[in-house]
């Protein structure tokens, strides 16, 4: 079965990349301390080789975020054909830099936004995945996650939801850090 690739989806993905690029969120050139050792490292996303005609990947459709320090384990993202790691800073004050990612896929503008944190020598989710639609970045030009003042371990997140009457909405909720 061949899936039709929508130009609208393609245009949303391009817009998403431009918005994130404008915000300076890409981790390609700036060094950050990802593991809390006081040394700065860089990261980049390694995408699988894809075939856009068959919608398949060579070796599986998984991306990896790799680091300049080989002692830092890679982050593997399943069902991912691309994306740009977003540097979110040290959200919780533990000395490590959190990383956000919206995995790219061939179809749909509905995605999950993942935020990773480095704890006890391994990467784990900072909060549960956040459901977003491509238009979230058109309607909200700030960060997807923000600290809640005077409430340690809690964060305000922006997310998308579909309403039968109003369509796609951008909403906020308060979530607790997973670890």
BAFI-3210 file (N, C-alpha, C; in Angstrom, 3 decimals, decimal comma, padded with zeros to 6 digits):
// residues 179
n [1|2|3|4|5|6|7|8|9|10|11|12|13|14|15|16|17|18|19|20|21|22|23|24|25|26|27|28|29|30|31|32|33|34|35|36|37|38|39|40|41|42|43|44|45|46|47|48|49|50|51|52|53|54|55|56|57|58|59|60|61|62|63|64|65|66|67|68|69|70|71|72|73|74|75|76|77|78|79|80|81|82|83|84|85|86|87|88|89|90|91|92|93|94|95|96|97|98|99|100|101|102|103|104|105|106|107|108|109|110|111|112|113|114|115|116|117|118|119|120|121|122|123|124|125|126|127|128|129|130|131|132|133|134|135|136|137|138|139|140|141|142|143|144|145|146|147|148|149|150|151|152|153|154|155|156|157|158|159|160|161|162|163|164|165|166|167|168|169|170|171|172|173|174|175|176|177|178|179]
n.u [000,841|000,658|001,387|000,091|001,987|001,537|001,644|000,998|001,663|004,396|005,083|004,440|006,396|008,718|008,269|008,263|010,964|012,199|011,204|012,267|014,949|015,193|014,733|017,098|017,656|019,015|021,376|023,798|026,180|026,902|028,527|027,555|026,995|026,158|026,204|026,836|029,471|031,025|032,401|032,117|030,118|029,172|026,251|024,518|021,977|021,606|020,265|018,301|018,944|016,663|013,905|011,939|009,995|009,075|008,570|010,266|013,007|016,503|017,779|016,015|013,711|014,931|016,303|019,308|020,660|023,785|026,893|029,744|031,475|032,461|031,848|029,337|026,239|024,378|021,172|018,420|015,838|012,834|010,767|011,428|012,582|014,102|014,926|015,586|017,667|016,779|018,134|017,450|018,428|019,425|016,949|016,107|018,094|020,108|022,613|022,914|022,242|019,125|017,464|015,347|013,137|011,364|010,353|010,715|008,489|007,005|004,278|001,433|000,804|000,579|002,435|004,778|006,458|009,535|011,383|014,543|016,641|019,741|020,528|022,113|024,028|022,590|020,209|016,947|013,366|012,340|009,837|006,548|005,897|004,917|002,014|001,829|000,839|001,690|000,920|001,229|003,651|003,230|001,305|002,327|005,163|007,152|009,076|008,401|008,267|008,240|009,533|007,623|006,987|007,997|007,282|008,763|010,026|007,852|006,350|005,224|003,664|003,209|000,788|-000,973|-004,377|-007,286|-010,447|-013,814|-015,520|-013,973|-011,626|-008,106|-006,356|-004,160|-002,951|-002,275|-000,743|000,084|002,784|004,488|007,916|009,459|011,608]
n.v [-001,175|002,123|005,201|008,410|011,297|014,260|017,565|019,614|018,609|018,353|021,060|022,034|020,707|021,854|024,497|024,108|023,378|025,779|027,587|026,515|026,737|029,513|030,144|029,360|026,811|024,564|021,934|021,752|023,242|024,606|024,022|022,132|021,132|018,040|015,807|016,623|016,754|018,985|019,529|020,600|019,362|018,413|017,651|015,655|014,700|011,547|010,304|007,652|006,029|006,711|005,675|007,425|006,696|004,147|004,447|003,512|002,443|001,941|-000,569|-000,083|002,334|004,321|006,962|008,424|010,282|011,454|012,001|014,185|013,329|010,164|008,682|009,345|007,908|007,195|008,507|006,695|006,967|005,697|005,034|007,287|009,526|011,727|015,021|017,721|018,122|019,925|022,250|022,622|023,634|023,573|022,412|021,575|022,220|020,373|020,243|019,077|019,242|019,423|017,837|018,339|016,832|016,569|013,972|013,401|012,264|010,550|011,045|012,835|015,520|015,336|014,768|013,484|015,184|014,824|014,961|014,690|013,695|013,433|011,065|009,391|008,174|007,488|008,151|009,392|009,902|013,180|014,335|012,941|012,067|014,784|015,650|017,072|019,258|020,303|022,996|024,114|025,418|027,592|029,003|029,377|030,901|030,559|028,661|025,105|023,961|025,106|026,207|025,976|028,537|028,598|025,935|023,256|020,839|020,814|021,618|023,784|022,853|023,196|021,986|020,098|019,600|018,009|019,336|018,683|020,793|023,171|022,563|022,145|022,722|024,759|024,203|024,474|022,744|021,640|019,651|016,967|016,380|013,389|011,991]
n.w [000,000|-000,954|000,519|000,283|000,070|001,585|000,415|002,082|004,620|004,194|003,854|006,406|007,908|006,904|007,719|010,495|010,897|010,104|012,013|014,405|013,799|013,635|016,301|017,350|018,313|017,517|017,919|016,591|016,444|018,815|021,938|024,842|028,269|028,590|030,255|032,826|033,750|033,772|031,464|028,074|025,431|022,066|020,082|017,647|015,314|013,906|011,101|009,571|006,408|003,918|001,786|-000,144|-001,941|-001,313|001,313|003,399|005,478|005,462|007,365|009,443|010,792|012,622|014,493|015,842|018,479|018,770|020,530|020,997|022,943|023,426|025,676|026,471|026,193|023,185|022,179|021,233|018,918|018,070|015,161|013,507|011,080|010,837|012,116|014,409|017,093|020,007|022,112|025,409|027,702|031,191|032,705|035,260|037,060|037,708|036,614|034,130|030,588|029,102|026,319|023,572|021,160|018,126|016,415|012,955|010,370|007,554|007,183|008,475|010,714|013,368|016,197|018,637|021,178|022,502|025,508|026,766|029,496|031,237|033,516|036,124|034,400|032,112|029,449|029,870|029,772|030,454|030,993|030,408|026,943|024,839|023,185|020,050|017,371|014,083|013,778|016,278|016,572|015,004|016,359|018,886|019,935|021,783|024,247|024,504|026,952|030,297|033,443|036,451|038,588|041,983|042,475|042,728|040,498|038,813|035,676|033,085|030,146|026,640|024,460|021,893|020,940|019,628|018,949|018,319|017,577|017,602|016,319|015,864|018,780|020,758|023,863|027,444|030,177|033,490|034,382|036,067|036,645|035,535|036,756]
ca.u [000,000|001,437|000,802|000,295|002,702|000,839|002,483|000,691|002,511|005,770|005,245|004,465|007,700|009,685|008,008|008,736|012,422|012,571|010,904|013,251|016,228|015,119|014,846|018,463|017,567|019,733|022,567|024,841|027,456|027,230|028,783|026,796|027,359|025,019|026,274|027,100|030,859|031,712|032,985|031,084|030,096|028,197|025,434|023,868|021,063|021,968|019,019|018,487|018,805|015,259|013,424|010,681|009,002|008,502|008,383|010,982|014,342|017,536|018,189|015,015|013,437|015,330|017,350|020,120|021,374|025,122|027,617|031,177|032,138|031,994|031,386|027,908|025,501|023,470|019,730|017,771|014,449|012,170|009,794|012,013|013,377|014,852|014,575|016,679|017,690|016,622|018,799|016,484|019,115|019,323|015,607|015,880|019,203|020,960|023,921|022,908|021,440|018,046|017,353|014,017|013,123|010,142|010,776|010,059|007,922|006,501|002,874|000,761|001,384|000,488|003,705|005,119|007,657|010,251|012,421|015,451|017,555|020,797|020,490|022,813|024,740|021,762|019,180|015,577|012,423|012,208|008,385|005,891|005,858|003,931|001,343|001,812|000,501|002,607|000,513|001,602|004,775|002,712|000,487|003,105|006,547|008,071|009,471|007,339|008,252|008,724|009,455|006,536|007,591|007,686|006,736|009,900|009,715|006,667|006,615|004,100|003,951|002,259|000,471|-002,070|-005,512|-008,324|-011,806|-014,735|-016,105|-012,979|-010,485|-006,855|-006,125|-002,912|-003,331|-001,189|-001,037|001,231|003,193|005,576|009,115|009,391|012,652]
ca.v [000,000|003,347|006,313|009,671|012,286|015,525|018,768|020,399|018,062|018,732|022,486|022,183|020,258|022,898|025,615|023,706|023,488|027,191|028,200|026,052|027,323|030,908|030,221|029,020|025,624|023,412|021,573|021,368|023,938|025,084|022,971|022,171|020,056|017,127|014,779|017,210|016,583|020,269|019,679|020,834|018,441|018,718|016,507|015,747|013,616|010,678|009,770|006,481|006,222|006,466|005,575|008,164|006,057|002,978|004,818|002,523|002,846|000,908|-000,902|000,354|003,778|004,834|007,983|008,428|011,510|011,043|013,061|014,264|012,534|008,786|008,105|009,652|007,000|007,787|008,402|006,086|007,375|004,810|005,680|008,608|009,614|012,975|015,960|018,555|018,220|021,264|022,417|023,250|024,133|022,752|022,745|021,243|022,658|019,252|020,336|018,494|019,955|018,621|017,875|018,077|016,372|016,201|013,060|013,566|011,078|010,883|011,445|013,423|016,632|015,002|014,197|013,539|015,955|014,108|015,704|013,728|014,177|012,475|010,756|008,156|007,579|007,097|009,083|009,009|010,977|014,202|014,305|012,099|012,710|015,852|015,589|018,366|019,346|021,259|024,393|024,620|026,336|028,816|029,697|029,627|031,095|030,408|027,284|024,121|023,632|026,186|025,932|026,608|029,264|028,169|024,576|022,459|019,588|020,955|022,379|024,093|022,420|023,534|020,772|020,220|018,703|018,227|019,516|018,528|022,072|024,240|022,112|021,885|023,730|024,786|024,332|024,279|021,987|021,490|018,243|016,702|015,738|011,943|011,528]
ca.w [000,000|-001,043|001,265|-000,406|000,869|001,446|000,347|003,274|005,676|003,834|004,142|007,863|008,403|006,550|008,607|011,817|010,887|010,046|013,310|015,376|013,418|014,022|017,758|017,747|019,153|016,982|018,692|015,660|016,545|020,149|022,936|026,093|029,197|028,575|031,305|034,140|034,189|033,689|030,129|027,065|024,289|021,019|019,685|016,341|015,015|012,777|010,553|008,714|004,963|003,612|000,423|-000,111|-002,812|-000,630|002,714|004,179|005,906|005,451|008,736|010,423|010,832|013,926|014,531|017,058|018,825|019,202|021,226|020,714|023,972|023,235|026,941|026,619|025,315|022,201|022,405|020,077|018,754|017,122|014,255|013,277|009,852|010,877|013,176|014,907|018,556|020,557|023,401|026,299|028,889|032,397|033,182|036,663|037,899|038,148|035,972|032,782|029,605|028,537|024,863|023,033|019,766|017,429|015,354|011,658|009,732|006,229|007,175|009,628|011,472|014,790|016,636|020,054|021,484|023,549|026,227|027,397|030,520|031,546|034,946|036,503|033,270|030,968|029,031|030,205|029,490|031,497|031,235|029,409|025,625|024,693|021,886|019,362|015,947|013,437|013,956|017,600|016,412|014,391|017,341|020,108|019,495|022,904|024,537|024,714|028,380|031,158|034,881|037,204|039,711|043,353|042,501|042,281|039,817|037,970|034,457|032,204|028,785|025,590|023,707|020,932|021,137|018,628|019,436|017,184|017,189|017,450|015,524|016,569|019,798|021,519|025,266|028,403|031,395|034,384|034,501|037,020|036,110|035,750|037,671]
c.u [000,890|000,691|001,105|000,948|002,076|001,825|002,223|001,553|003,953|006,026|005,265|005,827|008,785|009,519|008,508|010,254|012,887|012,336|011,952|014,626|016,285|015,300|016,240|018,544|018,411|021,050|023,754|026,184|027,851|027,509|027,988|027,290|026,150|025,024|026,660|028,519|031,670|032,380|031,850|031,258|029,116|027,381|024,909|022,969|021,570|020,688|019,296|018,407|017,383|015,015|012,038|009,622|008,327|008,217|008,991|012,374|015,284|017,974|017,218|014,894|013,679|016,425|018,121|020,687|022,697|025,877|029,095|031,995|031,620|031,536|029,901|027,141|024,575|022,028|019,141|016,303|013,830|011,132|010,205|012,830|014,177|014,375|015,798|016,632|017,584|017,278|017,868|017,129|018,945|018,006|015,425|017,042|020,119|022,326|023,995|021,958|020,391|017,940|015,914|014,120|011,695|010,583|009,996|009,566|007,312|005,103|002,489|001,548|001,236|001,755|003,762|006,406|008,304|011,289|013,232|016,336|018,544|020,857|021,183|023,418|023,888|020,713|017,814|014,658|012,288|010,752|007,796|005,884|004,684|003,340|001,315|001,347|001,410|002,224|000,837|002,715|004,372|001,982|001,256|004,570|007,565|008,454|008,251|007,196|008,864|008,611|008,233|007,171|007,083|007,052|007,795|009,440|008,502|006,954|005,319|004,503|002,831|002,039|-000,709|-003,151|-006,550|-009,680|-012,740|-015,299|-015,058|-011,781|-009,262|-006,558|-004,719|-003,289|-002,096|-001,692|000,240|001,512|004,340|006,723|009,073|010,396|013,175]
c.v [001,243|004,481|007,596|010,678|013,643|016,688|019,663|019,931|018,475|020,196|022,761|021,793|021,278|024,094|025,321|023,852|024,932|027,891|027,801|026,628|028,788|031,071|029,848|027,756|024,454|023,204|021,246|022,033|024,362|023,923|023,221|021,045|019,129|016,154|015,316|017,066|017,880|020,519|019,826|019,880|018,977|017,462|016,738|014,540|012,852|009,992|008,536|006,866|005,817|006,337|006,208|007,592|004,886|003,264|003,769|003,059|001,657|000,656|-000,456|001,862|004,338|005,877|007,829|009,825|011,056|012,267|013,023|013,503|011,099|008,093|008,375|008,743|007,767|007,630|007,804|006,473|006,484|005,590|007,125|008,564|010,920|013,828|016,742|018,588|019,679|021,303|023,219|023,861|023,164|023,112|022,556|021,592|021,549|019,245|019,708|019,268|019,018|018,870|017,550|017,615|016,086|015,283|013,316|012,210|011,507|011,466|012,092|014,568|016,414|014,271|014,147|014,332|015,281|015,023|014,687|014,419|013,059|012,278|009,418|007,416|007,128|008,173|008,520|010,176|011,892|014,300|013,334|012,822|013,681|015,770|016,981|018,178|020,414|022,716|024,957|025,656|027,623|029,662|030,088|029,737|030,989|028,954|026,389|023,807|024,788|025,748|026,625|027,238|028,715|026,786|023,641|021,131|019,645|021,926|022,617|023,663|022,887|022,272|021,045|019,201|019,021|018,302|019,465|019,855|023,131|023,846|021,851|023,047|023,624|025,118|024,210|023,411|021,928|020,007|018,144|016,009|014,258|011,452|012,694]
c.w [000,000|-000,333|000,508|000,540|000,594|001,397|001,555|004,444|005,433|004,190|005,644|008,418|008,096|007,481|010,013|011,909|010,882|011,381|014,337|015,078|013,855|015,531|018,248|018,563|018,660|017,700|017,804|015,966|017,960|021,097|024,227|026,985|029,340|029,744|032,686|034,648|034,133|032,351|029,118|025,889|023,252|020,751|018,284|016,164|013,794|012,329|009,693|007,239|004,600|002,122|000,417|-001,043|-002,115|000,843|003,636|004,499|005,825|006,892|009,808|010,478|012,228|013,753|015,832|017,244|019,421|019,717|020,899|021,748|023,851|024,520|027,193|025,658|024,359|022,665|021,123|020,069|017,695|016,313|013,984|011,993|009,791|012,039|013,596|016,428|018,994|021,930|024,295|027,536|030,044|033,076|034,684|037,589|038,379|037,462|034,595|031,883|029,023|027,026|024,476|021,595|019,319|016,297|014,062|011,167|008,422|006,258|008,499|010,268|012,966|015,183|018,145|020,182|022,683|024,181|027,013|028,414|030,851|033,056|035,180|035,299|032,106|030,679|029,386|029,859|030,706|031,962|030,215|028,067|025,512|023,292|021,273|017,926|015,364|013,696|015,328|017,474|015,694|015,423|018,604|019,721|020,617|023,112|024,781|026,202|029,165|032,615|035,464|038,437|041,047|043,445|041,914|041,659|038,920|036,828|033,697|030,804|027,859|024,773|022,778|021,253|020,066|019,305|018,223|016,687|016,854|016,600|016,403|017,510|020,359|022,950|026,154|029,546|032,216|034,548|035,498|036,288|036,473|036,776|038,485]
res [x|x|x|x|x|x|x|x|x|x|x|x|x|x|x|x|x|x|x|x|x|x|x|x|x|x|x|x|x|x|x|x|x|x|x|x|x|x|x|x|x|x|x|x|x|x|x|x|x|x|x|x|x|x|x|x|x|x|x|x|x|x|x|x|x|x|x|x|x|x|x|x|x|x|x|x|x|x|x|x|x|x|x|x|x|x|x|x|x|x|x|x|x|x|x|x|x|x|x|x|x|x|x|x|x|x|x|x|x|x|x|x|x|x|x|x|x|x|x|x|x|x|x|x|x|x|x|x|x|x|x|x|x|x|x|x|x|x|x|x|x|x|x|x|x|x|x|x|x|x|x|x|x|x|x|x|x|x|x|x|x|x|x|x|x|x|x|x|x|x|x|x|x|x|x|x|x|x|x]
***
